[in-house]
Structure formats: structure tokens, C-alpha cells
């Protein structure tokens, strides 16, 4: 059978650890409380900026040094030290409690000799009391700073009625604010659109509608005109994110081609600004006839309707000679080099703004005058898309 012996070893550990922590970390504690008392008065805020910063650095360095010194001095108690303190507290002989944690030889706890030894140990030790704190406070703190410094802190807090504005001012040096960043951002639409550059405003969460394939230009500077470095990213609605870098031609300007709608983010000097760019897709143009062509007078008259977002780049009439035609005996035969390929007639009237446009084509001088042809009107926009 097991005869338990209640030894307050855990409480002994706590007592010894507290004694050692008190001696090791008392300087750091006094330094922290004293610094808080000074800071709570707001005295540091009255110093010039350089002295203010120096005082805060000195506080941190001093606290770190004292905590590190205390950590080197502090040592966790061992079981042997705990047992010696319990023996001293209860007037027991040194080492008599060591056998409390012994195990019987062979693990046989029912052996008469083992039981007899345990009973004798219990009779000798009884119910040992835990050790008491034993700190020589006068030697550790002869000037009673452990009492005086906290009282000073309580007095300062009481005088200020618990208002922490002084401490907040002491911990926040009045560093000068950096000059505001000026963001020069503009959009250059493709030349074929005929649109003027679009200036992007600097407010957060603004947006701009821009044509597809527009060139984005950004320059960051301060009030004095000096360039400012920043991180500029563009995130599309599909969550594709890329960083926009400076152009090779102009290292002071960030340039990128915008093809998709997304969010432009500018981060510089702890400031963040965002502008949403809504890209207007440029689809292919369209063209149709408003009415049937007029062919009676030898001049082809077409009433053409074109449609596109932006002005068209060019228009043309493509003629293809229909095969199997019978020509009159007195009609000159067209050259095979001419009839082998379609004939292209430029229609400059269709270039430019879209809408209903009247077109006249002199067909009498064409080599295919009087012949049957297939005619196709083709228009091309600035992106090279045709209809």
C-alpha cells in the first residue's frame, strides 16, 4: 500500500520564486513606475523635440537593460531547494524529506520494511507547513523606494483626476508632419478617339471613365517639387494585381496601358489614395445602307449609315466582278490582271464622325463600267476593327 506524505512543494517553489523575482526585478519595476509618474505629468511634452525623443529612448534603454539584468539574476528554484526551505520552516533535519520521493526497490510497496520506513517518515514530518517569505527588504531597498515611487505615481494620477492626456503627450513626440503629396495623374486616350487628356482628381474613392487602351501617367511630388517614391498598383475586377513602375523614357513618371476596369491604388509616405478606372470597351463599328443605291446616271449614290463610339479611321467600297457575264461585241474586254482581284475604291467621306452620310462614286471611268459587280462597303475604326 502507498502511504502519502503531503509536502507543500509547489507553495515552496512559489515562495522562493517570488523572493528571487523581487530582488532581481525591483530596479526595473521602480524604473517603470518612476518613468510613468514623470510621463503622466506631461513634463516631456514641454521639452524640445530632440530632448523629448532622447528621454523616451533613455527610458526604453534603461527598462530593457534592467529587465535583462534581472533575467540574468533570476533563477528558478529546484526541488532540493524547496525541500530545504520546508525542512527549515518545520524544524526538520536537513535531507529527511528527500526520501519522500523515493521508490521501493523492485517496486514492491507492500514490503514490511518499506511500510515501516514510510510510517516513521510520516511520524517525523507530520504535515509540514510551507515556507514563509524571507526577503531582506532593507538591504534590497534601503531608501524605501518601493513605497515612495508608487505613492508619487498615485499622487500624480490623483492630481490629474486620472486624465491620461499628459502621458499621451509624453509618449507622442510632436514630429513635424511630412509635406503633403501632390499626385499628378492623367489619362491619355488613344489618338483615334479624338478625346482630350483626362485629369484624375486626387480624392479617395473617385472614379473616371476612360477609353480602352488608354495610357495612364502618374507623377508623385511634394510641395517643393521634389519627386516622391511610392508604390502604385492596379487591381482589376478579376483580382489580377500588378505593380506599375516608372517608364524607361521618364524615370519620374509612372506609365501603364489600361485595358480592363479596376482600382488604382497609390501608396506613398503612409498615405493611400484610390481611383477607380471604368474602361469603356471599344467594339467593332457597324455600317448599313439607309436606302437602295442610285445607279441611273452613271454615278453611284449611296446613303450610308455608320455607327461607332469614336470617329472612324477610313471607309472604302470593295468591288468584285461577277463571273459568267456576256459582253457585247463592241465592248472592250477587261484586262485579266484587273478582273483577277477585287477593286478598292476609297471613300474618304466615311472617315471621321459616324452617322448618315451621302456618298457619290463616279463609275463611268472605272474599267468595269457597265458590268455586274458585287459591292461591299467596309469601314475601319482606330483599333483596326472592320465592318
Beta strands, then each sheet from edge to edge (+ up, - down):
strand 1: 182-188
strand 2: 198-199
strand 3: 206-211
strand 4: 214-221
strand 5: 231-236
strand 6: 241-244
strand 7: 254-258
strand 8: 262-268
strand 9: 271-280
strand 10: 286-289
strand 11: 299-307
strand 12: 312-321
strand 13: 343-346
strand 14: 355-362
strand 15: 373-381
sheet 1: 2+ 1- 4+ 7-
sheet 2: 3+ 9+ 8- 5+ 6-
sheet 3: 10+ 11- 14+
sheet 4: 13+ 12- 15+
end
